[in-house]
Amino acid sequence: MLVPLLAVYLLGVRLGFVFTAIVCLGVGLFHQLYHTGFGSKRSLFSNPDAWATNGSTVVALLIGWGLFWLHSSSREQAHSGEPAAAVHPGLHDEEGWPRLRTAHQNRA
């Protein structure tokens, strides 16, 4: 999880995704190809457990990138100084207070 965290923090969201995708490609595909000798030592699909663990690692890295992307974007929004009414129009009244609705209004 440190790889997507540092990628988003140091490179930004888009370049962080590119870097994380390159790491995912290395972990998901090239790691298994290297250990099978690119098909010369044993068959590529002779160990399905290794493919499953590499695949779950790729999914975890991409989920980590998504979480750190959400954290980064919410932090930027919080530090931008925009009021919540400008970000979510219709959820606040004219003074910026949250608009409270009754259960009957929510059903309609």
N, C-alpha and C positions, 0 to 999 in steps of 0.2 A: 504494500500500500504506500510505501514511501516513494516509489517511482512516479505514480500519477500525482501525488501530493506535490512533490518538488517540480514536476513538469508544469502543472497548472500555476504554481506559485512563481516559478522563475521565468517560464516562457510565455505565459498567458494561456488562455483557453484553447485557441485554435492550434497554435504550435505545440502546446502541451498534448493535445489529442494526437497530433502527428507523431510526436515522440512516443507516446504511450502505445499507439498502433504499431510502431516499429518494434517496440519491446514485445508486444503481444505476438507479432509475427515470429520473432525470434524464439519466444517461449513456446508458442503453440505449434510451430512447424519445424523450424530449423533445429531446435533442441532434439526432437525425436528423430529427425533425419540424421543428425550427427551420431546419435547413439546406435543407430542401425547401420552405420557406415554407408549411408545413402543407398541402402538396399543391398549392399555387397556382403555384409556380415550375416544378416538375417532379414526376413521379410519385413516390410514396413509396418504391416498390420499384425505382426505376430504377438504383440503385447498390447491388448486393448486397454488395459489398466493405465498404462503410461499415456495413451492418447486421452483417456478420460481425465487424468490428473492435470495434464497440460491444458486441456480444454477448460477445466474449472478454474485454473489459474488465469487464463485469458479472460474469462467472464468476471472474475474477481477484480482484475486490473481495470477492466472497462467500467465496472460498477464504481470502483474507487475514483476513476477519473470523473464520472458523473457526479458523485457526491462532492468532490472538491470543486467542481465547476459550479454546482449550486451554492456552495459555501462562498466561493469567490464572488459570484454575481450578487448574492444577498449582502455581502460585506460592502461591495461597491455601491449598492443602492442605499445602504444605511449611511454611508459616509458621504453620499452625494448631497445631502441636505434637502432633497425633495420631500415635500409633505406626502403623507400616504394618500391623500385625496387626489393628488395629481397622478399617482401611480395606479390607483384603483378607483376610477370615477364611478359614481353611482353607489358606492358602499358607504359614503360619508355625506353628512349634511353640509350646508354652506359654510359652517364654522370649522369643519374638519373633524367633528366628532363622529364616531361610528353610528350608523343608522341602525337602530334596534327595531326588529320586526316581531310581531306576534306570531304564534303558531298558525293562526288563520291566514295571515298575510303570506307566510311561507308556502302554504298549500296552493295559493292562487297563482 
